[in-house]
Every structure is written in structure tokens, then in C-alpha cells.
Amino acid sequence: MEEYPDRLVGMASLNPFDSEHLDELKRCIRELGFKGAGIDTSWDGEFLDSPKTHAFFELAEKMGIPVFLHPPHLPLGYEKMNAYRLEEEVGRPFDTTLSVARMIYSGLFDEFPNLKLIIAHMGGALLMLPGRLDFGYRLGYKGLPEHEEAKCKKPPSEYIKNFYVDTMGFWAPGIKLAIEVLGADHVLLGTDYPMVPISPREHIDIIKSLKLPRRDEEKILWKNAKKLFGIK
């Protein structure tokens, strides 16, 4: 970042369940020039709908910074996925999907309606599920044990349309779905590089293969990120 300050920006990485980290988040944003925060979708089996995370989300909303959600190295149920890298290919998107669904149903986005949330890997499976999540909301499930009835004030699809997702997934139809559900303004280039040692060029080529209007292609490749992170 010091060598290329006009090319690279950083996000603070922290545990949102631990309020002791919030002062460091403030320092990263205000003193070091970081542009957002990156957090795991779960932590030791606990998900982001936990009341322990509310101090973090309150601060993120107050500071107006984007929050990037990425699944943990070991997602929920990884013990059953210890073959074929399934913990990465299946488990991590599942962890993301479950965590965000819990956030929606818990009413977290009613409490923090101005959160800027970016979800990795095309949102996990979330963009395929608005109808099912709305169906559960409509049924209500009165009489379920405590904490199991939805607390959100609106159908889940109303919250989902405000999210951002990245394009990491090597799947053109997935990017098309993201554009259809969220609009081109809410889709950002993502690569997982260098942790995934596959050239970012592949992701760029997939986007270009969609033959989008030039204005939408530019939004996804760089303009959306520039606007969302306040990059000059």
C-alpha cells in the first residue's frame, strides 16, 4: 500500500464478536486510511446474528464503511467434508448462506438498516433462495421454540436486494443471476487471489464473455468498488 497508494487500499480484519477490537478498527480507518472491514461469516460455530456482533455493526454503520463477509477456513460441518476439498467448494458457501439468512431473520438489518454488506463468492447460495426465505417468513411458524420465529420486519428478499456480492466463482450464469437479482450496481469483481493461485484474468474474461453493456461491465470491473470504498 505504501508503494502503490493510488492502486491498493486495505480493509481491517477483525473478530466482530470481540468488542475489544473496535478501537483498532477505528485506528485502521481514521489513521491508516483503510476503507472497510473484513470478517468471517462464523466464529467457532457462532454466527453473525449473535448479539455479540451488534457493537461492531453499530460502529461500521456509524462510520459508513463497507463490511466484507467471507467464510472461515473451517466452515460449519467441515468434519463431514474432508474429501475432495468439499469444505472449500461446498462448506464455505454454505457457511456464508446460513450466516446471512440468520442475520436477516434475526432483524439485524432492521436495527442497522444502512449497513453496506459485501458477500463473497456470489453470495454463496443466497441469490437462489429469496423465494424460499420469503416463504418461511410468510408462514411465520407461530409456536416455534424461542429464537426460531423470524423477527425481521420485511420479507427477506427486501433486505437481499440491498447487498453487494463479488464475482468469485468461475461461473458466468452465477454472475448473470447476481445482476438479475441485485442489479449491475451491486456486483463487484472478486478473485480470491493470491490465496487461490488462479490468475485474476480468468474472472475478468468471464465478465467480458457476458457481453454486457459497456457501462455495466465497467461498473463490475472497477467503478462499483471505487464508489463503494470511496477511492479517489
C-alpha positions in Angstrom: 0.0 0.0 0.0 2.8 2.4 0.8 4.5 1.7 -2.6 1.3 2.0 -4.6 -1.1 4.2 -2.6 -3.1 5.1 -5.6 -3.6 1.4 -6.6 -4.0 -0.6 -3.4 -6.3 0.0 -0.4 -6.8 -2.1 2.7 -9.6 -3.5 4.9 -9.2 -4.2 8.6 -9.6 -7.8 9.5 -11.1 -8.5 13.0 -13.3 -10.7 15.1 -16.7 -9.0 15.3 -17.7 -10.9 18.4 -15.0 -9.2 20.4 -15.7 -5.6 21.2 -12.1 -5.1 22.3 -11.2 -5.0 18.6 -13.3 -1.9 17.9 -10.7 0.6 18.9 -8.3 -1.0 16.4 -10.9 -0.8 13.7 -11.3 3.0 14.4 -7.5 3.4 14.2 -7.3 1.4 10.9 -10.0 3.6 9.3 -9.1 7.0 10.7 -5.3 6.8 11.0 -4.2 4.2 8.4 -6.6 5.0 5.7 -8.2 1.6 5.4 -11.5 1.6 3.5 -13.6 -1.1 5.2 -13.6 -4.2 7.4 -13.4 -7.9 6.6 -15.0 -10.5 8.9 -15.7 -14.2 8.9 -19.3 -15.4 8.5 -18.9 -17.5 11.6 -16.6 -17.9 14.5 -16.2 -21.2 16.4 -19.7 -22.2 15.3 -21.3 -18.9 16.3 -23.0 -16.9 13.5 -23.2 -13.2 12.8 -26.8 -12.8 14.1 -25.4 -13.1 17.6 -26.0 -10.1 19.9 -22.2 -10.1 20.5 -21.7 -8.6 17.0 -24.1 -5.7 17.4 -21.4 -3.3 18.7 -19.3 -4.0 15.6 -22.2 -3.5 13.2 -23.3 -0.4 15.0 -19.8 1.1 14.6 -19.5 0.0 11.0 -22.8 1.7 10.2 -21.9 4.8 12.0 -18.5 5.1 10.2 -20.2 4.3 6.9 -17.7 1.6 5.9 -18.4 -1.5 3.8 -18.2 -4.8 5.6 -16.9 -7.8 3.6 -18.2 -11.2 4.6 -16.0 -14.2 3.9 -16.4 -17.8 5.2 -13.9 -19.1 7.7 -11.2 -21.6 6.9 -13.1 -24.3 8.6 -16.9 -23.9 8.0 -19.7 -25.4 9.9 -19.8 -29.2 9.3 -16.3 -29.4 7.9 -15.8 -32.7 9.6 -18.1 -34.3 7.0 -16.4 -32.6 4.1 -12.8 -33.8 4.5 -12.6 -35.2 0.9 -12.3 -33.6 -2.5 -11.8 -30.1 -0.9 -15.5 -30.0 -0.2 -15.0 -27.9 2.9 -13.9 -25.2 0.4 -16.1 -25.8 -2.6 -19.3 -26.5 -0.7 -18.8 -25.8 3.0 -17.7 -22.2 2.8 -20.6 -21.0 0.5 -22.9 -22.9 2.9 -21.5 -21.2 5.9 -22.0 -17.8 4.2 -25.6 -18.6 3.2 -26.6 -19.8 6.6 -25.0 -16.9 8.4 -26.6 -14.2 6.2 -30.0 -15.9 6.4 -29.8 -15.8 10.2 -28.8 -12.2 10.1 -31.9 -11.4 8.0 -34.4 -13.4 10.1 -32.9 -12.1 13.4 -33.9 -8.5 12.5 -30.3 -7.3 12.4 -30.9 -5.2 9.2 -33.9 -3.5 10.8 -31.6 -2.4 13.7 -28.8 -1.4 11.3 -30.6 -0.5 8.0 -27.7 1.4 6.5 -25.0 -1.3 6.7 -23.0 -1.7 3.5 -22.6 -5.5 3.2 -20.4 -7.2 0.6 -20.8 -11.0 0.4 -18.1 -13.2 -1.0 -18.4 -15.9 -3.7 -21.6 -14.5 -5.4 -23.3 -14.6 -2.0 -22.9 -18.3 -1.5 -26.3 -19.8 -2.4 -28.2 -16.8 -1.1 -29.3 -15.4 -4.5 -31.1 -18.6 -5.3 -33.1 -18.6 -2.1 -35.1 -15.3 -1.8 -38.3 -17.1 -2.7 -37.8 -19.8 -0.1 -36.8 -17.3 2.6 -39.9 -15.2 1.9 -42.0 -18.4 2.0 -40.7 -19.1 5.5 -41.3 -15.5 6.5 -44.9 -15.7 5.2 -45.7 -18.9 7.1 -44.5 -17.3 10.3 -44.2 -20.7 12.2 -46.0 -19.4 15.3 -45.4 -21.5 18.3 -41.8 -22.5 17.5 -39.3 -22.6 20.3 -37.8 -19.3 21.4 -35.4 -17.6 18.8 -36.8 -19.7 15.9 -39.6 -17.4 14.7 -38.5 -14.7 12.2 -38.0 -11.3 13.8 -37.4 -9.3 10.6 -40.0 -6.6 9.8 -40.0 -7.2 6.0 -39.7 -10.2 3.7 -36.1 -11.4 3.4 -36.0 -10.5 -0.3 -36.3 -6.8 0.6 -33.0 -7.0 2.5 -31.2 -9.1 0.0 -31.7 -6.6 -2.8 -29.5 -4.1 -0.8 -26.5 -6.4 -0.5 -23.4 -6.4 -2.7 -21.6 -9.6 -4.0 -18.4 -10.3 -5.7 -17.9 -12.4 -8.8 -15.6 -15.1 -7.4 -17.0 -18.5 -8.5 -15.8 -19.2 -12.1 -19.4 -19.4 -13.3 -20.9 -16.9 -15.8 -24.5 -17.9 -15.0 -23.9 -17.0 -11.4 -22.8 -13.5 -12.4 -25.9 -13.2 -14.6 -28.1 -14.2 -11.6 -26.4 -11.6 -9.4 -27.0 -8.9 -12.0 -30.7 -10.0 -12.3 -31.3 -10.1 -8.5 -29.2 -7.2 -7.4 -28.5 -5.1 -10.5 -25.1 -4.4 -12.0 -24.6 -1.6 -9.4 -24.2 -4.2 -6.7 -21.8 -6.7 -8.3 -18.0 -6.3 -7.8 -15.0 -8.1 -9.3 -13.7 -10.7 -6.9 -10.8 -13.2 -7.4 -9.6 -14.8 -4.1 -6.1 -14.2 -5.5 -3.4 -14.9 -4.3 -4.8 -17.4 -1.8 -6.4 -19.2 -4.7 -3.5 -19.4 -7.2 -5.5 -18.9 -10.3 -5.0 -15.8 -12.4 -7.5 -12.9 -11.9 -7.6 -12.8 -15.7 -10.0 -15.7 -15.7 -12.5 -13.7 -13.7 -12.1 -10.7 -15.9 -12.5 -12.9 -19.0 -15.7 -14.4 -17.7 -17.2 -11.0 -17.1 -16.2 -9.9 -20.6 -17.8 -13.0 -22.0 -21.2 -11.9 -20.8 -21.2 -9.1 -23.5 -22.8 -6.7 -21.0 -23.4 -3.1 -21.9 -20.1 -1.3 -21.5 -21.4 0.9 -18.6 -22.4 -2.3 -16.7 -19.1 -4.1 -17.4 -17.1 -1.1 -16.2 -19.2 -0.9 -13.0 -18.5 -4.5 -12.2 -14.8 -4.4 -13.0 -13.9 -1.2 -11.1 -16.5 1.6 -10.8 -18.7 0.0 -8.2 -15.7 -0.7 -5.9 -14.4 2.8 -6.4 -17.7 4.3 -5.4 -18.4 1.9 -2.5 -15.0 2.2 -0.9 -14.6 5.9 -1.6 -11.5 5.5 -3.7 -10.4 8.7 -5.4 
